[in-house]
Amino acid sequence: MTDDRRPHDPVTRHPRPDFADQEQDHPGWTGPMDPPPDHGEDSYEGAGQLAGLAAVVTGGDSGIGRAVCLAFAREGADVLFTHLPEEADEARETARLIEQAGREAVAVVCDIREETECRALVERAVGAFGRIDVLVNNAAYQMAQPDGIEAITTEQFDRVMKTNLYGMFWLTRAALPHIPRGGCVVNTTSVQAYQPSPPLLDYAMTKSAIVAFTHGLAQMVAGRGIRVNAVAPGPVWTPLIPATMPDTAEFGKQSPLGRPAQPAEMAPAYVFLASPRSSYITGEIVNATGGTPLP
């Protein structure tokens, strides 16, 4: 692990486009990506901010989810995370990173589009840890359609809505009775909630709804001592990009920093929102967009 604590130039710290154009089948895999995503394997240093906590992270097999799992573990949390059956190899790597940090890793196959699986997931977490201190609703689905709304099938629309909204709703509703005072929920929204890209119309709709869900639920559960916040990433280099977007060569170039984020650059925001250091912060959206201004 690097011990270089000098300031890093955010423009040049990580690879910049032009990337080689690349394409994968959904859900995408980390291994073939060029450049490889950075989840913080060699850079994230924990400081005990989440010591002894129990966390649930959806979509933890790769991308932002893996970076969050790694960071949480290095901060002292045990982590249960979800993945799809076809993501088993990716999930094994995430579990290895958690266990390497000396924490318990529980990888669960879960399709959050199914309410029964969401309830079973919460029961599994409570069985493993006795409670849920932090719920991170991160799993999402997108599929760019450059040909417009006519190309968005009802099947795709249903998948986007059920993955991004129904799953979040069902999991949160089931988890709240098991989140003690001082616990929290952290959702993943997106720059797309505020500045939707036309090819991602249905995805952007869900990310906007997550902002409203975060604001409303935070007020609803504040009296129970539970905080609810969200992170709004800009472009992030994850397997979802080559698996769902037609042109990856210049991905992230529109950011004021001129490049996409790496998953490792998102994880500290989740750690902060999950930690006691943010005890007076609820109902907020942390924008991590590389300089794109949001409301």
Sine and cosine of phi, psi and omega as CSV:
sin_phi,cos_phi,sin_psi,cos_psi,sin_omega,cos_omega
0.00,0.00,0.71,-0.71,-0.03,-1.00
-0.92,0.38,0.55,-0.84,0.03,-1.00
-0.89,-0.46,0.35,0.94,-0.01,-1.00
-0.99,0.17,0.95,-0.31,-0.08,-1.00
-0.97,-0.24,0.17,0.99,0.04,-1.00
-0.95,0.31,0.40,-0.92,0.04,-1.00
-0.87,0.50,0.59,-0.80,0.02,-1.00
-0.95,-0.30,0.64,-0.77,0.09,-1.00
-0.94,0.33,0.90,-0.43,-0.06,-1.00
-0.92,0.39,-0.32,0.95,0.00,-1.00
-0.98,0.22,-0.60,0.80,-0.12,-0.99
-0.93,-0.36,0.02,1.00,-0.10,-1.00
-0.89,0.45,-0.59,0.81,-0.05,-1.00
-0.80,-0.59,0.24,-0.97,-0.06,-1.00
-0.84,0.54,0.56,-0.83,0.01,-1.00
-0.91,-0.42,0.47,-0.88,0.13,-0.99
-0.86,0.52,0.50,-0.87,0.40,0.92
-0.99,-0.10,0.82,-0.57,0.12,-0.99
-1.00,0.09,0.33,-0.94,0.18,-0.98
-0.92,0.39,0.73,-0.68,0.02,-1.00
-0.90,0.43,0.72,-0.69,-0.09,-1.00
-0.59,-0.81,0.46,-0.89,-0.07,-1.00
-0.62,-0.79,0.66,-0.75,0.06,-1.00
-0.69,-0.72,0.35,-0.94,0.17,-0.99
-0.96,0.27,0.48,-0.88,0.08,-1.00
-0.92,0.39,0.66,-0.75,0.25,0.97
-1.00,-0.05,0.00,1.00,-0.02,-1.00
1.00,0.02,0.47,-0.88,-0.03,-1.00
-0.73,-0.69,0.51,-0.86,-0.08,-1.00
-0.94,0.35,-0.67,0.74,-0.15,-0.99
-0.79,0.62,-0.75,0.66,-0.06,-1.00
-0.97,0.25,-0.12,0.99,-0.13,-0.99
-0.95,0.33,0.65,-0.76,-0.01,-1.00
-0.69,-0.72,0.94,-0.34,0.09,1.00
-0.97,0.25,0.37,-0.93,0.02,-1.00
-0.93,0.36,0.62,-0.78,0.06,-1.00
-0.90,0.43,0.53,-0.85,0.07,-1.00
-0.96,-0.27,0.89,-0.46,0.00,-1.00
-0.98,-0.19,0.06,1.00,-0.04,-1.00
0.99,-0.12,0.19,0.98,-0.05,-1.00
-0.79,0.61,-0.67,0.74,-0.07,-1.00
-0.96,-0.28,0.10,0.99,-0.12,-0.99
-0.76,-0.65,-0.50,0.86,-0.11,-0.99
-0.97,0.26,0.82,-0.57,0.04,-1.00
-0.90,-0.44,0.85,-0.52,0.00,-1.00
-0.98,0.19,0.35,-0.94,0.01,-1.00
-0.69,-0.72,0.41,0.91,0.05,-1.00
0.95,0.30,0.36,0.93,-0.07,-1.00
-0.93,0.36,-0.38,0.92,-0.02,-1.00
-0.85,-0.52,0.49,0.87,-0.10,-1.00
-0.84,0.54,0.81,-0.59,0.08,-1.00
0.98,0.18,0.06,1.00,-0.02,-1.00
-1.00,0.07,0.35,-0.94,0.06,-1.00
-0.90,-0.43,0.84,-0.55,-0.10,-1.00
-0.86,-0.52,0.54,-0.84,0.15,-0.99
-0.87,-0.48,0.80,-0.61,-0.02,-1.00
-0.79,-0.61,0.86,-0.50,0.06,-1.00
-1.00,0.06,0.54,-0.84,-0.03,-1.00
0.90,0.44,0.68,0.73,-0.09,-1.00
-1.00,0.01,0.07,1.00,-0.10,-1.00
-0.96,0.28,-0.49,0.87,-0.08,-1.00
-0.43,-0.90,0.04,-1.00,0.11,-0.99
0.86,0.51,-0.63,-0.78,-0.01,-1.00
-0.85,0.52,-0.65,0.76,-0.02,-1.00
-0.86,0.51,-0.69,0.72,0.03,-1.00
-0.91,0.42,-0.67,0.75,0.01,-1.00
-0.88,0.47,-0.64,0.77,0.03,-1.00
-0.92,0.40,-0.69,0.72,0.03,-1.00
-0.86,0.51,-0.71,0.70,0.01,-1.00
-0.87,0.48,-0.75,0.66,-0.03,-1.00
-0.90,0.44,-0.69,0.72,0.01,-1.00
-0.86,0.51,-0.70,0.71,-0.01,-1.00
-0.89,0.45,-0.69,0.72,0.00,-1.00
-0.94,0.35,-0.28,0.96,0.11,-0.99
-1.00,-0.03,0.00,1.00,0.12,-0.99
0.96,-0.28,0.17,0.99,-0.04,-1.00
-0.99,-0.13,0.54,-0.84,0.25,-0.97
-0.99,0.12,0.56,-0.83,-0.16,-0.99
-0.72,-0.70,0.83,-0.56,0.25,-0.97
-0.98,-0.22,0.76,-0.64,-0.01,-1.00
-0.71,-0.71,0.41,-0.91,-0.03,-1.00
-0.97,-0.24,0.38,-0.92,0.13,-0.99
-0.40,-0.92,0.26,-0.97,0.08,-1.00
-1.00,0.03,0.32,-0.95,-0.04,-1.00
-0.83,0.56,-0.62,0.78,-0.04,-1.00
-0.96,0.27,-0.08,1.00,0.00,-1.00
-0.97,-0.24,0.37,0.93,-0.10,-1.00
-0.88,0.47,-0.65,0.76,0.00,-1.00
-0.90,0.43,-0.67,0.74,0.05,-1.00
-0.88,0.47,-0.67,0.75,-0.02,-1.00
-0.89,0.46,-0.60,0.80,0.02,-1.00
-0.88,0.48,-0.60,0.80,0.01,-1.00
-0.93,0.36,-0.66,0.75,0.05,-1.00
-0.88,0.47,-0.70,0.71,0.02,-1.00
-0.87,0.48,-0.63,0.78,0.01,-1.00
-0.88,0.47,-0.67,0.75,-0.01,-1.00
-0.92,0.40,-0.62,0.78,0.04,-1.00
-0.90,0.43,-0.73,0.68,-0.03,-1.00
-0.93,0.37,-0.55,0.84,0.06,-1.00
-0.88,0.48,-0.49,0.87,0.04,-1.00
-0.99,0.15,-0.02,1.00,0.04,-1.00
1.00,0.07,0.29,0.96,-0.03,-1.00
-0.91,-0.41,0.28,-0.96,0.01,-1.00
-0.98,0.20,0.73,-0.68,0.05,-1.00
-0.90,-0.44,0.77,-0.64,0.07,-1.00
-0.80,-0.60,0.94,-0.34,0.01,-1.00
-0.99,-0.13,0.80,-0.60,-0.09,-1.00
-0.81,-0.59,0.81,-0.59,0.15,-0.99
-0.95,0.31,0.85,-0.53,-0.07,-1.00
-0.45,-0.89,0.80,-0.60,0.14,-0.99
-0.98,-0.17,0.98,-0.21,-0.12,-0.99
-0.95,0.31,0.01,1.00,0.13,-0.99
-0.96,0.27,-0.16,0.99,-0.02,-1.00
-0.94,-0.34,0.85,-0.53,-0.06,-1.00
-0.87,0.49,-0.63,0.78,-0.01,-1.00
-0.90,0.44,-0.58,0.82,0.02,-1.00
-0.95,0.32,-0.54,0.84,0.06,-1.00
-0.91,0.42,-0.70,0.72,0.02,-1.00
-0.90,0.43,-0.66,0.75,0.01,-1.00
-0.91,0.42,-0.58,0.82,0.01,-1.00
-0.89,0.45,-0.70,0.71,0.02,-1.00
-0.89,0.47,-0.68,0.74,0.03,-1.00
-0.88,0.48,-0.62,0.78,0.03,-1.00
-0.90,0.43,-0.67,0.74,0.00,-1.00
-0.91,0.41,-0.69,0.72,0.01,-1.00
-0.91,0.40,-0.59,0.81,0.06,-1.00
-0.91,0.42,-0.58,0.81,-0.02,-1.00
-0.98,0.20,-0.65,0.76,-0.16,-0.99
-0.90,-0.44,-0.29,0.96,-0.03,-1.00
1.00,0.04,-0.24,0.97,-0.03,-1.00
-0.19,-0.98,0.09,-1.00,0.12,-0.99
-0.78,-0.63,0.95,-0.32,0.00,-1.00
-0.99,0.14,-0.57,0.82,-0.05,-1.00
-0.68,-0.74,0.82,-0.58,0.12,-0.99
-0.93,-0.37,0.85,-0.52,0.05,-1.00
-0.94,-0.34,0.95,-0.32,0.06,-1.00
-1.00,0.05,1.00,-0.10,-0.13,-0.99
-0.88,-0.47,-0.47,0.88,-0.08,-1.00
-0.86,0.51,0.66,-0.75,-0.03,-1.00
-0.43,-0.90,0.34,-0.94,0.08,-1.00
-0.75,-0.66,0.66,-0.75,0.13,-0.99
-0.60,-0.80,0.38,-0.92,0.14,-0.99
-0.45,-0.89,0.94,-0.33,-0.04,-1.00
-0.90,0.44,0.64,-0.77,0.05,-1.00
-0.77,-0.64,1.00,0.06,-0.03,-1.00
-0.89,0.46,-0.31,0.95,-0.03,-1.00
-1.00,0.09,0.09,1.00,0.15,-0.99
0.99,-0.14,-0.08,-1.00,-0.11,-0.99
-0.88,0.48,-0.50,0.87,0.01,-1.00
-0.89,0.46,-0.40,0.92,-0.02,-1.00
-1.00,0.06,-0.17,0.99,0.02,-1.00
-0.99,0.10,0.96,-0.26,-0.02,-1.00
-0.97,0.26,0.31,-0.95,0.07,-1.00
-0.89,0.46,-0.58,0.82,0.03,-1.00
-0.88,0.47,-0.72,0.70,0.03,-1.00
-0.90,0.43,-0.71,0.71,-0.02,-1.00
-0.84,0.54,-0.70,0.71,0.02,-1.00
-0.88,0.47,-0.67,0.74,-0.03,-1.00
-0.91,0.42,-0.68,0.73,0.01,-1.00
-0.89,0.46,-0.74,0.67,-0.04,-1.00
-0.91,0.42,-0.70,0.71,-0.06,-1.00
-0.94,0.33,-0.61,0.79,0.02,-1.00
-0.94,0.34,-0.74,0.67,-0.16,-0.99
-0.99,0.11,-0.49,0.87,-0.08,-1.00
-0.91,-0.42,-0.81,0.58,-0.04,-1.00
-0.86,0.51,-0.74,0.68,-0.02,-1.00
-0.86,0.51,-0.71,0.70,0.04,-1.00
-0.86,0.52,-0.72,0.70,-0.01,-1.00
-0.89,0.46,-0.77,0.64,-0.03,-1.00
-0.89,0.46,-0.69,0.72,-0.03,-1.00
-0.91,0.41,-0.69,0.73,-0.02,-1.00
-0.90,0.43,-0.70,0.71,0.00,-1.00
-0.87,0.49,-0.66,0.75,-0.01,-1.00
-0.96,0.28,-0.53,0.85,-0.09,-1.00
-0.99,0.16,-0.52,0.86,-0.14,-0.99
-0.80,0.60,-0.64,0.77,0.03,-1.00
-0.89,0.45,-0.28,0.96,-0.05,-1.00
-0.96,-0.29,0.07,1.00,0.05,-1.00
-0.99,-0.11,0.89,-0.45,-0.04,-1.00
-0.97,0.24,0.21,-0.98,0.12,-0.99
-0.82,0.57,0.71,-0.70,-0.09,-1.00
0.99,-0.10,-0.19,0.98,0.04,-1.00
-0.99,0.16,0.01,-1.00,-0.07,-1.00
-0.38,-0.92,0.28,-0.96,0.12,-0.99
-0.86,-0.51,0.72,-0.69,0.07,-1.00
-0.82,-0.57,0.88,-0.48,-0.01,-1.00
-0.98,-0.18,0.38,-0.92,0.11,-0.99
-0.95,-0.32,0.93,-0.38,0.14,-0.99
-0.98,-0.22,-0.62,-0.78,-0.08,-1.00
-0.15,-0.99,0.38,-0.93,0.20,-0.98
-0.82,0.57,-0.44,0.90,0.01,-1.00
-0.89,0.45,-0.37,0.93,0.03,-1.00
-0.91,0.42,-0.46,0.89,-0.08,-1.00
-0.94,-0.35,-0.53,0.85,-0.02,-1.00
-0.76,-0.65,0.96,0.28,-0.11,-0.99
-0.91,0.41,0.71,-0.71,0.15,-0.99
-1.00,0.09,0.77,-0.63,-0.06,-1.00
-0.77,0.63,-0.64,0.77,0.00,-1.00
-0.93,0.38,-0.22,0.98,-0.02,-1.00
-0.91,-0.41,0.60,0.80,-0.11,-0.99
-0.82,0.57,-0.78,0.63,-0.07,-1.00
-0.92,0.38,-0.64,0.77,0.05,-1.00
-0.88,0.48,-0.72,0.69,-0.01,-1.00
-0.87,0.48,-0.62,0.79,0.05,-1.00
-0.83,0.55,-0.70,0.71,-0.03,-1.00
-0.93,0.37,-0.59,0.80,-0.04,-1.00
-0.93,0.36,-0.54,0.84,0.11,-0.99
-0.92,0.40,-0.65,0.76,0.03,-1.00
-0.89,0.45,-0.56,0.83,0.02,-1.00
-0.91,0.41,-0.56,0.83,0.09,-1.00
-0.87,0.49,-0.74,0.67,0.01,-1.00
-0.90,0.44,-0.66,0.75,0.03,-1.00
-0.87,0.50,-0.69,0.72,-0.02,-1.00
-0.89,0.45,-0.74,0.67,0.00,-1.00
-0.88,0.47,-0.72,0.70,-0.06,-1.00
-0.94,0.34,-0.72,0.70,-0.04,-1.00
-0.92,0.40,-0.57,0.82,0.01,-1.00
-0.85,0.53,-0.67,0.75,0.03,-1.00
-0.94,0.33,-0.58,0.82,-0.05,-1.00
-0.91,0.42,-0.60,0.80,-0.13,-0.99
-0.94,-0.34,0.09,1.00,-0.02,-1.00
-0.85,0.53,-0.65,0.76,0.00,-1.00
-0.91,0.40,-0.28,0.96,0.04,-1.00
-1.00,0.00,0.05,1.00,0.02,-1.00
0.97,0.25,0.40,0.92,0.00,-1.00
-0.92,-0.40,0.76,-0.65,0.01,-1.00
-0.99,-0.17,0.51,-0.86,0.01,-1.00
-0.71,-0.71,0.86,-0.51,0.01,-1.00
-0.66,-0.75,0.04,-1.00,0.01,-1.00
-0.54,-0.84,0.38,-0.93,0.13,-0.99
-0.92,-0.39,0.71,-0.71,0.05,-1.00
-0.92,-0.39,1.00,-0.02,0.03,-1.00
-0.95,0.32,0.46,-0.89,0.26,-0.97
-1.00,0.06,-0.52,-0.85,0.02,-1.00
-0.93,0.38,0.79,-0.61,-0.02,-1.00
-0.78,-0.62,0.71,-0.71,-0.08,-1.00
-0.99,0.15,1.00,-0.06,-0.02,-1.00
-0.77,-0.64,0.22,-0.97,0.02,-1.00
-0.86,0.51,-0.38,0.92,0.02,-1.00
-0.89,0.45,-0.43,0.90,-0.07,-1.00
-0.95,0.33,-0.84,0.54,0.04,-1.00
-0.92,0.39,-0.29,0.96,0.00,-1.00
-1.00,0.05,-0.25,0.97,-0.13,-0.99
-0.70,-0.71,-0.05,1.00,-0.04,-1.00
-0.83,-0.55,0.63,-0.78,-0.15,-0.99
-0.98,0.22,-0.38,0.93,-0.08,-1.00
-0.70,-0.72,0.95,-0.30,-0.06,-1.00
-0.97,-0.24,-0.12,0.99,-0.15,-0.99
-0.88,0.48,-0.56,0.83,-0.04,-1.00
-0.88,-0.47,0.42,0.91,-0.04,-1.00
-0.86,0.52,0.77,-0.64,0.04,-1.00
1.00,0.06,-0.08,1.00,-0.06,-1.00
-0.90,0.43,-0.40,0.91,-0.03,-1.00
-0.96,0.27,-0.25,0.97,0.03,-1.00
-0.91,0.42,0.60,-0.80,0.07,-1.00
-0.82,0.57,-0.47,0.88,0.08,-1.00
-0.98,0.19,-0.14,0.99,0.11,-0.99
0.98,0.21,0.27,0.96,-0.01,-1.00
-0.39,-0.92,0.31,-0.95,0.13,-0.99
-0.98,0.22,0.38,-0.93,0.14,-0.99
-0.97,0.26,0.40,-0.92,0.23,-0.97
-1.00,-0.08,0.49,-0.87,-0.01,-1.00
-0.79,0.62,-0.58,0.82,0.00,-1.00
-0.87,0.49,-0.42,0.91,-0.02,-1.00
-0.98,0.18,-0.23,0.97,0.06,-1.00
-1.00,0.03,-0.55,0.84,-0.15,-0.99
-0.83,0.56,-0.65,0.76,-0.03,-1.00
-0.86,0.51,-0.51,0.86,0.04,-1.00
-0.91,0.42,-0.65,0.76,0.03,-1.00
-0.92,0.39,-0.65,0.76,0.04,-1.00
-0.87,0.50,-0.73,0.68,-0.01,-1.00
-0.86,0.51,-0.73,0.68,-0.04,-1.00
-0.93,0.37,-0.42,0.91,0.01,-1.00
-1.00,0.08,-0.29,0.96,-0.14,-0.99
-1.00,-0.01,0.35,-0.94,0.07,-1.00
-0.88,0.47,-0.28,0.96,0.01,-1.00
-0.89,0.45,-0.38,0.92,0.00,-1.00
-0.97,-0.24,0.54,0.84,-0.15,-0.99
-0.89,0.46,-0.36,0.93,0.00,-1.00
-0.96,-0.26,0.25,0.97,-0.02,-1.00
-0.93,-0.37,0.90,-0.43,0.09,-1.00
-0.48,-0.88,0.51,-0.86,-0.06,-1.00
0.96,0.29,0.37,0.93,-0.06,-1.00
-0.94,-0.34,0.42,-0.91,0.10,-0.99
-0.91,-0.42,0.88,-0.47,0.06,-1.00
-1.00,0.03,0.91,-0.41,-0.02,-1.00
-1.00,0.06,0.85,-0.53,0.01,-1.00
-0.82,-0.57,0.94,0.34,-0.23,-0.97
-0.93,-0.37,0.08,1.00,-0.01,-1.00
0.95,0.32,0.40,0.92,0.08,-1.00
0.95,-0.31,-0.13,0.99,0.07,-1.00
-0.94,0.34,0.88,-0.48,-0.07,-1.00
-0.95,0.30,0.70,-0.72,0.04,-1.00
-0.80,-0.60,0.35,-0.94,0.03,-1.00
-0.85,0.52,0.00,0.00,0.00,0.00
